[in-house]
C-alpha cells in the first residue's frame, strides 16, 4: 500500500550545508530521501530565499516524521471508522479530513 522508501527516516544536519533526509534500511545502509535547503549553505545575499535556519530544521524534522505520521493517521482512521456508528456526523467529518491527509501522503493510492 505505501510506496515510499521503507526504513527509519531521519534528518541529518550537515554543518554549513543543507539538511539531508535519509532512511536507514534493514541492512544498515542509507537511502537518501531528499534535502532541505538551509540558508547557511548559501551566500548571504541569497539566504532570504530559503527562510530561517529554524524553519529549515523544522521542515526537515517534519519530512523525516512523515512515514510515522502517515502510519498514525491510518490507524486513527481505522478506529474512527469502527466508532462511526456512535458519532455519525463528527465521525464523517473526521474521516473526510483523515482521508484527505492520507490521499495527500499516498497520492490517493
N, C-alpha and C positions, 0 to 999 in steps of 0.2 A: 504494500500500500504506500509506504513512504519511500520516495525515490531519492531522498537526499543522502549525502555521504554519511555512512554509519560511523559510529565511534563517539568518543567523548570530545565535544567541541570545546576549544579554549582560545582565549586571546593571548597573544604573545607580544608584549610590549618591547619593541626593539629600540633601544636608546638611539635618539637622534634620527629615527626613521619612522615609517608608517607602522601601524599596528596590524600584525598578521592574525588571521583566524585559521586555525588548523584543527584537524580531527586526529585523535590517536586511534589507529587501527588495532585490531585484536593482536596482531603480531608485533606491536610496539612501534611500528613505523608511523610517520605522519603523512596526512593528506592535506595539502593546502586548500583551504576553502576560499579565501579571499583576503583582502586587506582594507583597512580603514585609513583614509588619508589623515595624517597628523600634521598640524600646522608647523611643528618643529622641524619637519623634514624639508621644508621649502624656504626659499629666500623670504626675508621679512616682507618684501613688497607683495608677495603672493599669499601670505598666510591668512589674510582675511577671507579667502575663497573656501577655506576648509573648516571654519568655525573655531571654537576654542579647544584647547587640549583636553579639558574636562568633557566636552561634548564628544570628541573623538574616542576617548576611553569609554564613555558610557555607551556609545554606538557599538563599539567592539564587544563590550560585555553583553549587550542585547542580542547581537548577532550570534555570539557563542552560545547563548542560552536558548536560542530558537528551537532546537530539537526537543529540549526538555519542556519548554513552554507548550509546544505542539502536543507532546505526549500528555501533559497535564490537562489541557483543554479537551483533548479527545476522551480522556477518562471522565472528566466532569460532564461532558455531553452525554455519555452513556448513562451516568447517574441521573441527570435531569430528565432524560427520555424515559427512564423507568419510573420516575416520580411524577411524570407529567400528568397522569390521570388525577392527581390530587391538586395540582396547581393550575392547570389549564392555561389561562391567559398569560400568567407570568412565565410559565414553562415555555410556551410557544415563542414568546419574545426572546427568552434566554437561548432557546435552541437556534433561532434565526441568527442571533448575534454570534453564537459559537460556530455555527455552520459557515458564516461569512469569514470568520477568522481562520477556520480550518481550510476553507477553499483558497483563501489568500496564501496560506502557507504551503499548500499542496498543489496549487494550480488547478483546483477543482477536480482532482483525480480521486 
